[in-house]
Amino acid sequence: MNKIDDQTLKIYTAKAQADKAISSLKGILLGINLDDNVNEKEINELKKWVMSHNELITRNPFNEFMTIIENTVSNRIPPKETIEDLYWLCQKYENDNVYYNTVTSDLQILQGICHGILSDGNISEKEIFDLNKWLEKNEHLNTYYPYDELRSLILSILSDNKVDDEEKVVLMAYFKQFVNLKDKETNEKVRNETSDIQISGLCTSDPNVTFKNKTFCITGVLKRGNRENLHDYIIKLGGIPIETVTKKTDYLIIGDNGNPAWAFSCYGRKVEKALTMRKEGHTIMLIHEFDFADIVDDLIQS
């Protein structure tokens, strides 16, 4: 019988520790939420609980737990929403380990491929054809962002079996949404070359928003202002702010919290629900907070 080496033993032990901790956390979250009221002390206890598992902090989903808790404290996100987000993450971890392993790893590889292609500030025809081959071999990523959008864009570009310069720029603009180039000169080059290109991705580009009697839900951390002020503006313009995404939700405002959604191949609980609803035929519109803030500013000032 072969002995298990120390490194392998550590991996199995860490997995067992993580599984046990997730189950415990689910219980804590359910306990906190039993009275339908979540307060600051309970959130602080959650923070301390996560920190007490410091040996797991660098592992998914514990690093995401800490990010969510920190955002709640610093950005005044409703504590009840935080509990629901954390419980959703626990369920993701328990019900679909592929979500944290194979899929997550392959989506991170895809990000790396896009980063590598864009790293010199140019996209060649060969790179596009080779990327398409990789996408074809990884169809298990279907339904995960940004695989679906990228596959659709590549197939459109290659529909005539050739790539023109304009299509290269469009693809460059798409990559720019989630690739963070470290070289300032290359980053500036890409920014200049794609400045006139509008990419319609997850969020609606140049959205047309009606406020009167329409419902608005917010998710994520806002970089411009806070939820309380935005709720006030929505009400002032005739809209109805709500806390939960339902079939009656007209708009979901997505906060630009700096998370490009690669870690767990998702944007979060509310966005996942909105995307599922949209695939079922509901007309809920997803809007980036910057676009929404611009619309609100224009209407308030007019």
C-alpha positions in Angstrom: 0.0 0.0 0.0 1.5 3.3 -1.1 1.8 6.0 1.5 0.0 9.2 1.0 2.5 12.1 0.8 2.2 15.1 3.1 1.0 17.4 0.3 -1.8 15.1 -0.7 -2.8 14.6 2.9 -2.9 18.4 3.4 -5.2 18.7 0.3 -7.6 16.1 1.7 -7.5 17.6 5.2 -8.1 21.1 3.9 -11.1 19.9 1.9 -12.6 18.1 4.9 -12.0 21.2 7.0 -13.7 23.4 4.4 -16.7 21.1 4.1 -17.2 21.0 7.9 -16.8 24.8 8.2 -19.4 25.3 5.4 -21.9 23.1 7.1 -21.3 25.0 10.4 -21.6 28.3 8.7 -25.0 27.3 7.1 -26.3 26.6 10.5 -25.1 29.9 11.9 -26.7 31.8 9.0 -30.0 30.0 9.5 -29.9 30.7 13.2 -29.2 34.4 12.6 -32.0 34.7 10.1 -34.6 32.8 12.2 -36.1 36.0 13.7 -36.1 37.7 10.2 -33.9 40.4 11.7 -30.2 40.8 11.1 -28.2 43.3 13.1 -24.7 44.8 13.1 -23.5 42.6 16.0 -24.5 39.4 14.2 -22.6 40.6 11.1 -19.6 41.3 13.2 -19.8 37.8 14.7 -19.8 36.4 11.2 -16.7 38.4 10.4 -14.9 37.1 13.4 -16.1 33.5 12.6 -14.6 33.7 9.1 -11.4 35.2 10.5 -11.1 32.3 13.0 -10.8 30.0 10.1 -7.7 31.9 8.9 -6.2 28.7 7.4 -9.0 28.6 5.0 -9.2 32.3 4.1 -7.3 31.9 0.9 -9.6 29.1 -0.3 -12.8 29.5 -2.2 -15.4 30.3 -1.0 -14.0 31.7 2.3 -12.2 34.6 0.6 -15.5 35.5 -1.0 -17.3 35.3 2.3 -14.9 37.8 3.8 -15.3 40.1 0.8 -19.1 40.1 1.1 -19.0 40.7 4.9 -16.4 43.6 4.5 -18.6 45.2 1.8 -21.7 45.0 4.0 -19.9 46.8 6.8 -18.2 49.5 4.7 -21.0 50.1 2.1 -24.1 49.8 4.3 -25.6 46.9 2.4 -28.6 45.5 4.2 -27.4 42.8 6.6 -30.3 40.5 5.7 -29.2 40.6 2.0 -25.7 39.6 3.2 -27.0 36.6 5.0 -28.9 35.5 1.9 -25.8 36.0 -0.3 -23.7 34.0 2.1 -26.2 31.1 2.3 -26.4 31.1 -1.5 -22.6 30.7 -1.7 -22.7 27.8 0.8 -25.3 26.0 -1.3 -23.2 26.6 -4.4 -20.3 25.0 -2.7 -22.2 22.0 -1.3 -24.4 21.3 -4.2 -22.0 21.6 -7.1 -18.4 21.2 -6.3 -17.6 21.3 -10.1 -18.7 24.9 -9.8 -15.6 25.6 -7.6 -13.2 23.1 -9.3 -13.3 22.3 -13.0 -15.6 25.1 -14.2 -13.9 27.7 -12.1 -10.4 26.6 -13.2 -11.4 26.5 -16.8 -13.0 30.0 -16.7 -9.8 31.3 -15.1 -7.9 29.7 -17.9 -10.2 31.4 -20.4 -9.5 34.7 -18.7 -5.8 34.0 -19.0 -6.1 33.2 -22.7 -7.9 36.4 -23.4 -5.3 38.3 -21.3 -2.5 36.7 -23.2 -4.0 37.5 -26.6 -4.5 41.1 -25.6 -1.1 41.5 -23.9 0.7 43.0 -26.9 -2.3 45.3 -27.8 -3.0 43.4 -31.0 -5.3 40.5 -32.0 -4.3 38.3 -34.9 -6.5 36.1 -37.1 -4.7 33.0 -36.0 -5.3 33.9 -32.3 -9.1 34.2 -33.0 -9.2 30.8 -34.8 -7.2 29.1 -32.1 -9.5 30.7 -29.4 -12.5 29.3 -31.2 -11.0 25.8 -31.1 -10.5 26.1 -27.4 -14.1 27.2 -26.9 -15.3 24.3 -29.0 -13.4 21.9 -26.8 -14.8 23.4 -23.6 -18.6 23.4 -24.2 -19.1 22.3 -20.6 -18.7 26.1 -19.8 -22.0 26.7 -21.6 -24.3 29.0 -19.6 -21.4 30.5 -17.7 -20.3 34.1 -18.1 -18.4 35.1 -20.3 -18.2 31.8 -22.3 -21.6 32.2 -23.9 -21.1 35.8 -25.0 -17.6 35.2 -26.2 -18.5 32.1 -28.1 -21.4 33.9 -29.8 -19.1 36.8 -30.7 -16.4 34.6 -32.1 -18.9 32.5 -34.2 -20.3 35.8 -35.6 -16.8 37.0 -36.5 -15.9 33.7 -38.2 -19.2 33.2 -40.0 -17.6 34.3 -43.3 -14.4 32.3 -42.4 -12.3 35.5 -42.3 -11.5 38.3 -39.9 -11.4 42.0 -40.8 -9.8 44.8 -38.8 -13.0 46.1 -37.5 -14.0 42.7 -36.0 -10.6 42.5 -34.3 -11.2 45.9 -32.6 -14.7 44.7 -31.5 -13.1 41.6 -29.9 -10.5 43.8 -28.3 -13.2 46.0 -26.8 -14.9 42.9 -25.4 -11.7 41.5 -23.9 -11.1 45.0 -22.3 -14.2 44.5 -20.1 -12.5 41.9 -17.9 -8.8 41.9 -18.8 -6.7 44.2 -16.7 -3.5 45.0 -18.6 -0.6 45.9 -16.4 1.5 47.7 -19.0 0.3 51.3 -19.1 1.4 52.0 -22.7 -0.4 48.9 -24.0 -3.5 49.6 -21.9 -3.7 53.2 -23.3 -3.3 51.8 -26.9 -6.2 49.4 -26.4 -8.3 52.1 -24.8 -7.7 54.5 -27.6 -8.4 52.0 -30.4 -11.7 50.8 -28.8 -13.0 54.1 -27.6 -15.7 54.2 -30.3 -16.8 50.6 -29.8 -19.9 49.9 -27.6 -20.1 46.3 -26.4 -23.5 45.0 -25.2 -22.7 42.4 -22.6 -24.4 41.3 -19.4 -25.6 44.9 -18.8 -27.7 46.7 -21.3 -25.7 49.2 -23.3 -27.3 52.7 -23.5 -30.4 51.7 -21.6 -33.8 53.3 -22.0 -35.2 53.6 -18.5 -38.9 54.4 -17.5 -39.4 55.2 -13.9 -43.1 55.7 -13.4 -44.5 52.7 -11.4 -41.5 50.6 -12.3 -39.6 48.5 -9.8 -35.8 48.7 -9.2 -33.5 46.4 -7.3 -29.9 47.0 -6.5 -27.1 44.4 -6.1 -23.4 44.7 -5.3 -21.4 47.6 -4.0 -22.0 51.0 -5.5 -19.0 53.1 -6.4 -21.1 56.2 -7.0 -23.1 57.1 -4.0 -25.0 54.6 -1.8 -28.2 52.6 -1.9 -30.1 54.9 0.4 -29.5 57.9 -1.8 -30.3 56.0 -5.0 -33.5 54.7 -3.5 -34.5 58.3 -2.7 -33.8 59.3 -6.3 -35.8 56.4 -7.7 -38.8 57.3 -5.5 -38.5 61.0 -6.5 -38.6 59.9 -10.2 -41.7 57.8 -9.7 -40.1 54.4 -9.4 -40.4 51.8 -6.6 -37.1 50.5 -5.0 -37.3 46.8 -3.8 -34.9 44.6 -2.1 -35.5 41.3 -3.9 -35.5 40.2 -7.5 -39.0 38.8 -8.4 -41.0 38.3 -11.6 -42.3 41.8 -11.0 -38.8 43.4 -11.0 -38.3 45.7 -14.0 -34.7 46.8 -13.5 -31.7 45.3 -11.7 -28.9 47.9 -11.0 -25.5 46.2 -10.8 -22.9 47.8 -8.6 -19.4 48.1 -10.0 -17.7 46.4 -7.0 -14.5 45.6 -8.9 -15.3 41.9 -9.1 -15.1 40.8 -12.7 -17.0 37.6 -11.7 -14.2 35.2 -12.5 -13.7 33.6 -9.1 -17.0 31.7 -9.1 -18.1 32.3 -12.7 -21.1 34.4 -11.6 -22.1 37.8 -10.5 -24.0 36.8 -7.5 -27.3 35.6 -6.3 -29.6 38.3 -7.7 -27.9 38.5 -11.1 -28.0 34.7 -11.5 -31.8 34.8 -10.7 -32.3 37.8 -13.1 -30.4 35.9 -15.9 -32.5 32.8 -15.4 -35.7 34.9 -15.5 -34.5 36.6 -18.7 -33.9 33.2 -20.3 -37.5 32.2 -19.3 -38.9 35.2 -21.2 -39.1 37.9 -18.5 -38.1 41.4 -19.6 -36.0 42.4 -16.6 -33.3 44.8 -17.6 -29.8 44.7 -16.1 -28.1 48.1 -15.9 -24.6 49.0 -14.8 -24.6 51.5 -11.9 -22.6 54.1 -13.9 -25.1 54.2 -16.7 -28.0 54.3 -14.3 -26.4 57.1 -12.2 -25.9 59.2 -15.4 -29.6 58.7 -16.3 -30.7 59.7 -12.8 -28.4 62.7 -12.8 -29.7 64.0 -16.1 -33.4 63.6 -15.0 -32.8 65.2 -11.6 -31.0 68.2 -13.0 -33.5 68.7 -15.9 
